[in-house]
Amino acid sequence: MVLLAAIVIFIATDIVPFNATILAKSFAYIIAAFVSLYFIYMFFLAGLNQNERMRLFVCLILLISATFFWSAFEQKPTSFNIFTRDYTDRHLNNGFEISTIWFQSINAFFYHHSCPAIQLAMANNG
């Protein structure tokens, strides 16, 4: 606990330089290395049979797919606004212009307004 407090004090007083971008990139490489080492170990050194290796391969594919999905999904607040600003006609016939930020709310709007209908449909179909 004392070590953690000392690190925080050193960073806060700029005795130890701190760059969040470098730290984030470093942790990304460290995490990728550990995941790669885990799968290499499991495939070649864990003594798995063919069926278990196929299941582990499916887990690897799902892990990679989820990584790409969430990295694209987290771009939505920025990239989606830029795309909407540059490539979407936001002007209505009466001269009103829809703000680009409103397009971020479309996803949440449909969640909130379609969930009760879906719940009723599933409850009725049992």
Summary of the structure (lengths in Angstrom):
residues: 126
radius of gyration: 24.0
end to end distance: 54.0
largest distance: 69.2
contacts: 235
relative contact order: 0.04
helix: 78%
strand: 2%
